[in-house]
């Protein structure tokens, strides 16, 4: 089964309402075009994990759309802790992809640690971004269990350019509605 979860409660204000609306519409388009089997708007980490655990199947892919920072995934303003994923261990295979479509989750030493901890815990492929993302999602990388990261530790640090990095089509960038990671990333 291919699923996408989005943060249904990313925070107050118009910008956060706009983001959750875009995340919902992105999920809806994925479902409409047959790219995912189900999607879910989660209001907390526990809500997301419970929904995933309730799916009585093996996952081909799990995407999460929300906020992130180096080595951290946020949902409803709270950290989604790696140990909470253990309930999915019997629902994933070595080829399952868990993709965090969040800003900067794979950036720096914290991103290295996050990616290693999760892919080793679940023995599956984990993907994330080293940069601030928007419609153009840069710095996408994957990590398999017991492998070293393939991206530089400094990737994703803010450039000195005035042009926002989330609008730059650079290395390992993908459009927000793309649902397949290119081979080798």
Secondary structure, 3 states (H helix, E strand, C coil): CEEEEEECCCCCCHHHHHHHHHHHHHHHHHHHCCCCCEEEEECCHHHHHHHHHHCCCCCCEEEEECEEECCEEEECCEECCHHHHHHHHHHCCCCCEEEEECCCCCCHHHHHHHHHHHHHHHCCEEEEECCCCCCEECCEEEECCCCCCCCCCCCCCCCCCCCCHHHCCCCCCEECCCCCCCCCC
